[in-house]
Amino acid sequence: MIKPEHISDFKKNGVTMISGALTDWVDIIRSGIEYNLKNPGTYASENSTSEGRFFDDYCNWTKIPEFEKLIRESPAAKIAAEIMQSKTAQFFHDHVLVKEPGTPKETPWHQDAPYYFIKGSQTVSLWIPVDPVNKSKIQFIAGSHKWEKLVKPVSWADNSDFYRSDDQWIPVPNPEDDPKKHKILEWEMDPGDVVLFDYKTVHGAPGNQATSRRRALSLRWVGDDACYTERPGRTSPPFPGHNMKEGQKLREDWFPTILS
């Protein structure tokens, strides 16, 4: 399933796309997403949309049987391990993202890494749409996973600073201001295609002005060298009461190793 060019693209650009990787699991993912929409979790957000709906929620996989089955039984863990070049694939968290038709709200340019308490070079998110993606395509800045500093994390709801600390971050980029400076990668996708990207790869997405929904599930994974690191404030997800210390491996009872 994973070809050498996928691995080389992932190393070079911080992102790659595999067609049809989880096509057989689309119905199960759709069912799980619809359950999540009807039963929002603790961290569910509507993202202050003025029109339409932009719903996102995470860390519900232990309460949604379809997601747990996907995580434990699908090829997702093997795909994650191979693209990370890791012997293991440890599951971090799930993330549901739904943009209904006519939703102008954008997903701001960001990296996942600054929001997380994860340190390590072996990380990957699997972004899996269950609707055709033609207009509201997720976009990536090629090679941004190699930038020396991380991008300042902001709130998706109002673009406010996520942490108070300023010195360790670079400003949120806007590729539209200087199209020649950044190479943008994006793909039209069918349900079950998978985009794989490093936690440090800068990405964002426009609003959904299409007439169809844009539902997606993202599965976050870490590899052999990942460990816990402190951030200058409450992370997202926060995982209250985790009791981990700097440099420790993620606790297995909360973050199971699916492939070893």
Backbone bond lengths (Angstrom), bond angles and torsions (degrees), N, CA, C in turn:
res aa  C-N    CA-C-N  psi(-1)  N-CA   C-N-CA  omega(-1)  CA-C   N-CA-C  phi
1 M - - - 1.456 - - 1.526 111.62 -
2 I 1.344 115.97 -48.06 1.461 119.66 176.50 1.528 108.78 -89.62
3 K 1.326 115.46 124.13 1.448 121.75 -179.73 1.527 110.24 -99.91
4 P 1.337 117.51 162.04 1.471 119.70 179.19 1.516 113.40 -54.79
5 E 1.348 116.83 -34.60 1.471 118.75 -179.42 1.523 112.04 -68.28
6 H 1.342 117.94 -28.99 1.461 120.03 175.37 1.522 110.39 -64.89
7 I 1.323 116.58 -43.47 1.466 120.94 -179.91 1.518 111.02 -66.27
8 S 1.322 117.35 -42.56 1.468 120.11 -179.95 1.527 110.88 -67.32
9 D 1.338 118.20 -39.00 1.462 121.21 176.71 1.530 110.83 -64.23
10 F 1.323 115.99 -41.09 1.468 120.35 179.91 1.529 110.71 -63.48
11 K 1.325 116.08 -41.74 1.470 119.69 178.81 1.524 111.35 -67.23
12 K 1.324 116.95 -41.56 1.457 121.44 -176.05 1.524 112.60 -75.90
13 N 1.346 116.30 -48.73 1.459 121.36 -171.36 1.527 114.32 -102.17
14 G 1.338 116.26 -16.36 1.465 119.68 -176.02 1.512 113.03 81.52
15 V 1.343 117.15 9.18 1.461 121.01 -178.01 1.524 109.63 -161.22
16 T 1.331 115.42 148.24 1.450 121.42 172.84 1.515 108.25 -153.74
17 M 1.336 117.60 166.41 1.455 121.78 179.71 1.521 110.00 -129.01
18 I 1.340 115.63 135.49 1.453 121.46 178.06 1.525 108.77 -118.09
19 S 1.318 116.56 118.41 1.460 121.11 -178.62 1.527 110.68 -73.45
20 G 1.325 115.70 134.00 1.459 121.54 171.87 1.507 116.45 68.65
21 A 1.315 118.10 16.02 1.471 120.53 -174.20 1.523 113.18 -62.73
22 L 1.346 117.08 -33.88 1.469 120.04 -177.28 1.529 111.14 -129.95
23 T 1.335 116.51 32.19 1.465 120.91 -179.52 1.523 111.95 -56.87
24 D 1.319 116.99 -38.73 1.463 121.17 -177.44 1.529 112.68 -68.28
25 W 1.321 117.22 -11.10 1.462 121.32 -176.32 1.525 112.86 -108.60
26 V 1.312 117.88 4.96 1.463 121.16 -174.18 1.533 111.99 -61.62
27 D 1.315 117.64 -45.38 1.469 119.94 -178.48 1.521 111.50 -61.80
28 I 1.317 116.27 -39.68 1.466 120.24 178.66 1.523 110.43 -65.66
29 I 1.338 116.82 -42.66 1.466 120.00 179.33 1.526 110.33 -64.52
30 R 1.324 117.49 -43.88 1.472 120.67 178.13 1.524 110.82 -56.75
31 S 1.317 116.04 -45.09 1.461 120.44 -179.57 1.527 110.88 -61.01
32 G 1.325 116.44 -42.74 1.459 120.38 178.65 1.516 112.77 -64.78
33 I 1.341 116.51 -40.36 1.465 120.43 178.79 1.529 110.45 -64.26
34 E 1.328 117.44 -43.77 1.464 120.09 -179.61 1.528 110.87 -64.58
35 Y 1.333 116.48 -36.83 1.468 119.24 175.18 1.526 110.24 -62.44
36 N 1.321 116.82 -42.90 1.463 121.58 -179.33 1.531 111.05 -63.86
37 L 1.342 117.54 -40.23 1.456 120.86 178.07 1.532 111.80 -62.09
38 K 1.326 116.37 -36.73 1.466 120.70 -179.62 1.525 112.09 -82.65
39 N 1.338 115.70 -20.02 1.463 120.44 -177.38 1.528 109.33 -132.66
40 P 1.333 118.04 70.87 1.466 120.70 -176.35 1.527 111.70 -59.98
41 G 1.338 114.85 146.93 1.453 120.76 179.52 1.525 112.05 -89.63
42 T 1.312 114.77 -172.03 1.468 122.30 -177.12 1.517 112.52 -59.70
43 Y 1.331 117.10 -34.11 1.465 120.96 -172.36 1.533 113.12 -104.60
44 A 1.322 118.12 14.26 1.457 121.50 -178.85 1.526 111.00 -61.56
45 S 1.331 116.00 142.95 1.466 121.41 -179.69 1.525 109.86 -139.81
46 E 1.327 115.67 145.05 1.462 121.93 174.35 1.525 111.27 -100.87
47 N 1.340 117.68 -2.62 1.466 123.98 169.66 1.530 115.31 59.05
48 S 1.321 116.92 30.96 1.472 122.46 171.09 1.526 112.79 50.36
49 T 1.312 116.97 47.55 1.462 120.32 179.19 1.527 110.67 -80.31
50 S 1.329 116.28 139.16 1.462 121.54 178.10 1.526 111.42 -85.89
51 E 1.331 115.74 -27.22 1.464 121.93 177.84 1.524 108.27 -140.01
52 G 1.327 115.52 155.61 1.450 119.17 178.42 1.524 111.55 66.56
53 R 1.329 115.38 -146.94 1.463 120.99 179.75 1.519 110.20 -155.11
54 F 1.341 115.86 130.47 1.456 122.25 173.24 1.517 107.06 -124.76
55 F 1.329 114.44 97.50 1.470 122.05 -177.51 1.519 109.65 -100.71
56 D 1.320 116.11 134.25 1.465 118.17 167.68 1.518 109.65 -141.71
57 D 1.315 114.64 149.85 1.465 121.42 -176.98 1.523 107.59 -156.83
58 Y 1.330 116.27 152.76 1.459 118.65 -178.98 1.522 112.39 -147.87
59 C 1.342 114.04 168.60 1.478 122.29 177.02 1.526 112.37 64.16
60 N 1.328 116.53 45.79 1.465 120.85 178.93 1.526 113.37 -119.30
61 W 1.331 117.23 7.13 1.461 119.28 -170.14 1.520 113.44 -63.23
62 T 1.323 118.30 -29.05 1.470 119.76 179.91 1.529 111.65 -76.13
63 K 1.341 117.01 -11.80 1.471 121.41 -179.92 1.526 112.33 -107.71
64 I 1.325 116.60 -4.84 1.466 120.90 -179.39 1.524 107.71 -120.95
65 P 1.323 118.00 101.08 1.479 120.85 -174.49 1.521 113.92 -54.15
66 E 1.337 117.66 -35.50 1.464 120.18 -179.91 1.528 111.12 -61.88
67 F 1.332 116.83 -40.38 1.464 120.08 179.71 1.520 110.96 -69.47
68 E 1.321 116.86 -41.90 1.464 118.69 179.70 1.529 110.75 -63.86
69 K 1.307 117.42 -39.17 1.473 120.57 177.71 1.522 110.12 -62.87
70 L 1.334 116.79 -44.02 1.466 121.82 178.42 1.521 111.10 -58.61
71 I 1.323 116.17 -47.29 1.465 121.77 -176.33 1.523 111.17 -65.27
72 R 1.319 116.78 -40.91 1.464 120.61 -173.54 1.526 113.63 -88.18
73 E 1.330 118.66 -27.31 1.457 120.19 -169.69 1.528 115.05 -117.40
74 S 1.313 118.14 -17.91 1.465 120.19 -178.32 1.527 110.60 -81.69
75 P 1.336 118.06 173.84 1.473 120.89 175.87 1.533 113.93 -73.33
76 A 1.336 118.57 2.75 1.466 121.06 -173.20 1.526 112.91 -55.99
77 A 1.334 117.54 -45.00 1.472 120.49 -178.37 1.522 111.07 -64.22
78 K 1.334 116.79 -41.30 1.470 120.71 179.19 1.522 110.59 -65.36
79 I 1.333 116.47 -42.55 1.456 120.92 177.53 1.529 110.24 -59.75
80 A 1.339 115.84 -45.47 1.465 120.47 -179.25 1.527 111.32 -61.66
81 A 1.330 117.06 -47.00 1.461 120.81 -178.89 1.526 111.42 -61.73
82 E 1.324 116.61 -43.11 1.464 119.93 -177.57 1.522 111.66 -66.15
83 I 1.322 117.29 -42.47 1.460 119.00 -177.91 1.525 111.30 -71.56
84 M 1.342 117.54 -30.79 1.474 121.39 176.81 1.517 112.19 -80.01
85 Q 1.358 116.45 -11.04 1.464 121.15 -173.11 1.519 109.91 57.82
86 S 1.316 114.97 48.86 1.456 123.52 -176.68 1.523 109.70 -122.36
87 K 1.322 117.08 146.71 1.460 120.94 175.92 1.521 111.07 -73.48
88 T 1.339 115.91 -27.47 1.458 120.90 -176.45 1.525 111.00 -119.53
89 A 1.329 114.93 158.00 1.462 121.97 171.03 1.523 107.32 -132.08
90 Q 1.320 115.83 110.82 1.462 122.29 -179.38 1.525 108.11 -105.01
91 F 1.328 117.03 130.97 1.458 120.19 -175.39 1.525 111.15 -83.45
92 F 1.336 115.62 130.63 1.458 121.57 -179.71 1.528 111.38 -97.40
93 H 1.327 117.55 -64.90 1.463 118.16 175.14 1.523 112.07 -165.15
94 D 1.328 114.86 164.25 1.458 124.04 175.87 1.522 109.35 -98.23
95 H 1.348 116.64 156.44 1.464 121.30 179.43 1.523 108.81 -149.81
96 V 1.323 116.43 116.76 1.459 122.70 177.34 1.523 109.09 -94.89
97 L 1.341 116.70 134.23 1.461 122.60 178.71 1.524 108.59 -133.19
98 V 1.325 116.50 121.86 1.463 121.27 -178.17 1.525 109.31 -130.53
99 K 1.336 116.05 120.72 1.459 121.90 171.44 1.524 107.78 -114.64
100 E 1.324 114.47 114.39 1.456 119.31 179.68 1.535 109.93 -76.24
101 P 1.339 117.67 161.97 1.475 120.20 179.07 1.534 111.44 -56.49
102 G 1.322 115.74 142.65 1.455 120.33 177.98 1.518 114.38 73.32
103 T 1.334 116.68 29.15 1.467 121.30 178.13 1.527 109.02 -103.37
104 P 1.332 118.81 108.73 1.467 120.21 -177.36 1.525 114.13 -78.55
105 K 1.334 117.08 -14.01 1.465 121.04 -175.62 1.525 111.12 -60.53
106 E 1.331 115.76 125.08 1.458 121.16 177.90 1.527 110.77 -87.00
107 T 1.313 115.47 155.26 1.467 120.67 165.16 1.518 106.39 -88.11
108 P 1.336 119.26 116.98 1.466 120.16 -174.15 1.524 112.20 -64.40
109 W 1.335 116.57 152.89 1.460 121.04 174.32 1.527 108.56 -60.58
110 H 1.326 115.59 132.27 1.465 119.56 -177.62 1.524 109.74 -165.09
111 Q 1.313 115.05 166.31 1.464 123.13 165.73 1.528 107.28 -109.13
112 D 1.314 117.22 149.00 1.456 119.68 175.40 1.533 111.79 -75.33
113 A 1.327 116.27 -33.47 1.465 121.15 -171.45 1.531 114.52 -53.15
114 P 1.344 120.62 -44.40 1.463 119.21 -177.01 1.531 114.06 -64.24
115 Y 1.316 116.89 -24.02 1.463 120.05 179.85 1.532 111.92 -79.84
116 Y 1.328 116.43 -18.24 1.456 121.63 -171.47 1.524 111.83 -100.57
117 F 1.342 115.56 157.45 1.470 119.82 174.49 1.533 110.51 -96.55
118 I 1.321 115.27 39.97 1.465 121.70 -175.99 1.530 110.08 -109.67
119 K 1.328 115.72 133.49 1.466 122.26 171.25 1.515 108.09 -122.66
120 G 1.342 116.20 135.31 1.458 120.34 179.95 1.515 110.86 149.30
121 S 1.321 115.68 158.34 1.462 120.50 -177.88 1.518 112.59 -92.70
122 Q 1.331 117.62 -11.74 1.462 121.07 -177.31 1.530 109.45 -105.24
123 T 1.325 115.24 91.58 1.462 122.20 179.20 1.520 108.30 -140.44
124 V 1.333 116.22 149.42 1.461 118.77 176.36 1.525 110.41 -158.82
125 S 1.321 114.90 141.39 1.458 122.47 169.95 1.521 108.65 -108.81
126 L 1.328 116.53 134.66 1.457 122.18 173.98 1.527 107.36 -104.12
127 W 1.333 116.84 110.97 1.467 122.42 -178.97 1.507 107.90 -99.39
128 I 1.358 116.11 116.95 1.462 121.90 -169.17 1.525 109.77 -122.37
129 P 1.337 118.82 107.08 1.460 119.56 176.80 1.527 111.12 -81.06
130 V 1.333 115.98 148.59 1.466 120.19 174.39 1.530 110.86 -114.82
131 D 1.330 115.88 7.59 1.455 123.26 171.66 1.529 107.49 -127.93
132 P 1.341 118.02 153.24 1.468 118.79 174.91 1.517 110.56 -58.83
133 V 1.322 116.78 136.37 1.464 122.27 -179.72 1.523 107.84 -113.26
134 N 1.336 114.78 108.21 1.460 120.44 -179.58 1.526 112.32 -119.62
135 K 1.337 116.31 -43.12 1.459 120.12 -176.47 1.531 111.99 -104.34
136 S 1.304 117.69 -49.26 1.468 121.03 -176.85 1.524 110.03 -86.77
137 K 1.334 115.41 62.03 1.470 120.70 -174.91 1.522 110.84 -80.51
138 I 1.334 116.81 137.54 1.453 120.72 172.39 1.531 107.89 -68.97
139 Q 1.332 116.77 136.97 1.459 122.70 -173.20 1.526 110.57 -121.21
140 F 1.329 115.41 148.33 1.467 121.02 -175.98 1.521 110.43 -133.74
141 I 1.340 116.12 144.98 1.464 121.00 172.57 1.525 107.47 -91.72
142 A 1.317 115.90 111.24 1.463 121.47 -175.94 1.529 110.71 -59.65
143 G 1.329 115.99 132.64 1.459 121.96 176.12 1.514 115.40 79.84
144 S 1.328 118.24 0.33 1.470 120.22 -176.92 1.522 113.04 -69.37
145 H 1.327 117.39 -15.49 1.471 120.24 176.75 1.527 111.26 -69.74
146 K 1.331 116.94 -10.58 1.468 121.23 179.92 1.532 112.29 -100.08
147 W 1.323 118.66 -0.43 1.461 120.72 -179.86 1.526 110.16 -60.74
148 E 1.334 116.54 145.15 1.460 120.93 -175.46 1.527 112.54 -66.71
149 K 1.333 117.48 -38.80 1.458 121.17 179.12 1.519 110.22 -113.32
150 L 1.339 115.45 154.47 1.452 120.95 176.95 1.529 110.06 -82.17
151 V 1.333 114.77 156.33 1.459 121.83 178.87 1.531 109.45 -79.46
152 K 1.337 115.48 139.63 1.466 120.11 -179.24 1.538 109.80 -59.28
153 P 1.325 117.45 125.15 1.468 119.85 178.00 1.532 110.98 -76.39
154 V 1.332 115.94 140.01 1.462 121.58 178.68 1.521 109.58 -129.98
155 S 1.326 115.75 160.88 1.458 121.65 175.82 1.522 109.91 -71.43
156 W 1.322 117.59 133.38 1.462 120.73 177.50 1.526 111.38 -68.55
157 A 1.320 116.88 -27.36 1.464 119.94 -175.65 1.521 111.92 -70.65
158 D 1.366 116.58 -42.95 1.472 118.74 -174.06 1.522 114.40 -137.85
159 N 1.352 117.15 8.98 1.467 122.62 178.70 1.527 113.78 64.03
160 S 1.319 117.72 17.46 1.467 120.51 176.10 1.522 109.96 -75.31
161 D 1.349 116.64 158.77 1.457 121.10 -179.64 1.525 110.28 -61.93
162 F 1.330 116.17 136.08 1.464 120.59 -178.98 1.523 110.98 -80.73
163 Y 1.333 116.71 -39.02 1.454 122.26 175.39 1.529 108.53 -117.29
164 R 1.314 116.66 159.14 1.463 120.64 178.56 1.523 112.09 -81.12
165 S 1.322 116.62 -24.37 1.456 120.56 -177.48 1.527 110.95 -70.55
166 D 1.334 117.65 134.99 1.453 122.36 -176.99 1.522 114.49 -111.60
167 D 1.329 117.54 -30.69 1.457 120.68 -166.08 1.524 114.58 -68.75
168 Q 1.333 118.00 -22.68 1.461 118.94 -174.60 1.530 113.44 -93.07
169 W 1.336 117.67 0.11 1.448 120.68 -175.11 1.520 112.06 -115.14
170 I 1.334 116.37 159.09 1.456 121.53 168.03 1.531 107.44 -104.83
171 P 1.328 118.14 156.13 1.473 120.01 -178.23 1.528 112.03 -61.75
172 V 1.316 115.47 153.69 1.462 120.71 176.36 1.526 108.90 -62.85
173 P 1.321 119.13 123.76 1.464 120.93 -177.29 1.527 111.17 -75.11
174 N 1.317 115.83 156.79 1.465 121.92 172.43 1.523 107.85 -130.59
175 P 1.319 117.46 90.66 1.473 120.65 -175.39 1.523 113.63 -57.07
176 E 1.349 116.90 -26.37 1.458 119.32 179.96 1.534 111.99 -64.34
177 D 1.344 117.46 -26.31 1.465 121.01 -179.34 1.527 111.87 -70.02
178 D 1.334 116.43 -30.02 1.463 120.66 -177.87 1.530 108.68 -144.96
179 P 1.334 117.29 76.50 1.468 120.98 -174.37 1.525 114.02 -57.89
180 K 1.340 117.35 -26.65 1.458 119.96 -178.26 1.527 112.75 -77.08
181 K 1.333 116.54 -17.86 1.465 120.64 -176.10 1.520 111.91 -77.80
182 H 1.333 116.26 -33.63 1.462 120.50 -174.96 1.523 110.74 -123.66
183 K 1.329 115.51 139.79 1.448 121.33 172.91 1.524 108.64 -92.62
184 I 1.326 116.70 121.31 1.454 121.51 -178.56 1.527 109.85 -99.04
185 L 1.318 115.73 130.71 1.461 121.93 176.99 1.521 109.25 -111.81
186 E 1.322 116.46 135.50 1.456 122.16 177.37 1.516 108.49 -156.68
187 W 1.332 115.71 158.38 1.458 120.27 -177.19 1.519 110.69 -138.75
188 E 1.328 116.52 141.35 1.447 119.45 161.97 1.523 106.71 -73.28
189 M 1.338 116.33 138.03 1.454 119.31 -171.87 1.523 110.94 -134.64
190 D 1.326 114.88 149.44 1.452 122.37 172.37 1.520 109.11 -103.05
191 P 1.328 117.56 158.29 1.464 119.40 176.51 1.526 111.50 -53.65
192 G 1.331 115.74 130.67 1.460 120.76 -179.93 1.505 114.66 94.79
193 D 1.342 117.75 -13.62 1.463 119.50 168.25 1.530 107.87 -66.04
194 V 1.315 116.61 157.26 1.461 119.49 -178.06 1.529 110.37 -134.71
195 V 1.331 116.10 128.39 1.459 121.31 168.20 1.520 107.52 -96.28
196 L 1.332 115.84 130.93 1.466 121.28 178.68 1.516 108.31 -113.94
197 F 1.338 117.17 127.60 1.457 119.20 -178.67 1.530 111.58 -143.59
198 D 1.320 113.40 147.77 1.462 122.88 178.51 1.531 109.32 -67.88
199 Y 1.347 116.95 147.36 1.469 120.41 178.73 1.533 111.84 -57.89
200 K 1.329 117.79 -23.18 1.463 120.88 -177.44 1.537 113.10 -93.45
201 T 1.310 117.82 -0.94 1.464 120.38 -179.68 1.530 109.77 -78.21
202 V 1.323 116.48 124.77 1.467 121.14 -179.59 1.526 109.29 -72.45
203 H 1.332 115.30 132.15 1.456 120.04 -178.20 1.528 110.78 -149.28
204 G 1.309 115.36 164.86 1.454 122.78 178.22 1.510 108.36 -167.72
205 A 1.335 116.34 -177.59 1.468 119.46 179.64 1.519 109.20 -156.24
206 P 1.330 116.50 144.90 1.465 119.70 176.28 1.520 110.68 -73.23
207 G 1.339 115.73 173.24 1.452 119.53 171.95 1.520 110.58 -66.12
208 N 1.307 115.89 169.17 1.463 120.59 -179.39 1.530 109.38 -101.91
209 Q 1.322 115.54 96.17 1.466 120.68 178.67 1.519 111.56 -95.70
210 A 1.332 116.23 8.09 1.461 120.81 177.36 1.525 109.94 -76.28
211 T 1.318 116.28 172.08 1.464 120.93 178.51 1.526 111.58 -92.23
212 S 1.331 116.25 -1.17 1.462 121.22 -179.51 1.524 110.19 -114.29
213 R 1.306 116.45 160.82 1.466 122.18 178.84 1.526 109.83 -71.85
214 R 1.336 115.87 159.24 1.456 120.24 170.07 1.510 107.45 -129.11
215 R 1.350 114.38 93.26 1.463 122.06 179.39 1.525 108.95 -103.62
216 A 1.316 115.70 134.87 1.466 119.76 179.68 1.520 110.00 -146.20
217 L 1.306 114.64 151.24 1.462 122.24 172.86 1.510 107.65 -119.98
218 S 1.326 116.19 132.43 1.459 120.52 175.11 1.527 108.74 -113.17
219 L 1.321 114.93 132.35 1.461 122.05 177.56 1.516 108.27 -111.72
220 R 1.330 117.17 122.62 1.467 122.45 -176.26 1.530 110.06 -100.81
221 W 1.330 115.32 130.41 1.459 121.24 -176.64 1.530 110.51 -129.63
222 V 1.335 116.14 155.12 1.463 121.48 172.54 1.526 108.72 -131.47
223 G 1.344 114.92 158.95 1.453 120.70 -176.00 1.512 114.27 -112.13
224 D 1.329 115.22 -157.19 1.466 122.69 -170.65 1.527 113.58 -57.33
225 D 1.329 117.70 -39.15 1.473 119.14 -170.72 1.523 113.81 -95.22
226 A 1.311 118.35 5.80 1.466 121.05 -176.73 1.523 111.41 -76.14
227 C 1.329 115.39 142.39 1.456 120.80 177.20 1.535 109.07 -151.87
228 Y 1.305 115.79 173.31 1.463 122.10 -179.46 1.530 110.58 -78.35
229 T 1.336 115.71 141.76 1.458 120.97 173.25 1.522 109.79 -139.64
230 E 1.315 116.26 148.74 1.464 121.48 179.51 1.525 110.66 -76.54
231 R 1.331 116.68 144.41 1.456 123.84 172.23 1.537 108.10 -118.00
232 P 1.349 117.69 162.39 1.466 120.07 -175.68 1.520 114.04 -79.73
233 G 1.322 117.62 29.06 1.455 121.25 179.34 1.513 110.53 170.69
234 R 1.317 115.99 -169.89 1.460 123.27 -179.57 1.525 109.39 -67.45
235 T 1.326 116.16 124.00 1.458 120.46 -179.08 1.528 110.33 -82.15
236 S 1.319 115.23 172.03 1.459 121.36 176.83 1.524 108.82 -134.28
237 P 1.337 117.32 110.19 1.457 128.50 2.33 1.534 111.39 -70.72
238 P 1.356 116.73 154.76 1.465 118.74 -176.19 1.530 114.71 -85.62
239 F 1.328 118.11 -29.59 1.468 122.23 -177.45 1.528 111.17 46.84
240 P 1.343 117.84 63.42 1.470 120.42 -178.81 1.526 111.99 -59.61
241 G 1.336 114.89 139.98 1.459 120.99 177.61 1.507 114.78 78.96
242 H 1.339 117.67 18.14 1.468 119.07 -177.76 1.530 112.65 -69.60
243 N 1.330 117.54 -28.63 1.479 123.18 175.24 1.519 114.65 61.05
244 M 1.328 117.33 24.67 1.465 119.51 177.04 1.525 110.15 -87.70
245 K 1.326 115.56 153.08 1.458 123.00 -179.80 1.523 110.46 -115.07
246 E 1.323 115.48 159.58 1.462 122.39 179.83 1.532 111.29 -48.53
247 G 1.338 116.12 127.54 1.454 121.74 175.72 1.514 115.30 88.04
248 Q 1.327 118.06 -7.86 1.462 120.24 -179.97 1.534 111.01 -75.97
249 K 1.324 114.95 148.26 1.461 119.19 169.99 1.528 108.55 -66.02
250 L 1.327 116.78 150.89 1.458 119.69 178.48 1.524 110.10 -63.68
251 R 1.313 115.87 139.26 1.462 119.63 -175.26 1.534 110.41 -65.93
252 E 1.327 115.45 131.23 1.454 122.25 -172.62 1.524 113.29 -68.68
253 D 1.334 117.52 -28.17 1.465 118.92 -177.85 1.526 111.97 -72.46
254 W 1.324 117.07 -20.71 1.464 121.30 176.32 1.531 111.94 -102.08
255 F 1.325 115.92 -31.21 1.471 122.04 -173.92 1.530 108.14 -128.44
256 P 1.329 117.55 82.27 1.464 120.03 -171.08 1.524 113.43 -71.15
257 T 1.321 114.38 141.75 1.460 120.31 171.96 1.525 107.27 -81.55
258 I 1.319 116.38 113.80 1.462 121.25 -175.26 1.521 111.07 -88.31
259 L 1.330 115.93 -33.33 1.474 120.66 177.91 1.499 108.61 -124.26
260 S 1.345 116.87 127.99 1.478 119.92 -179.59 1.523 109.12 -140.90
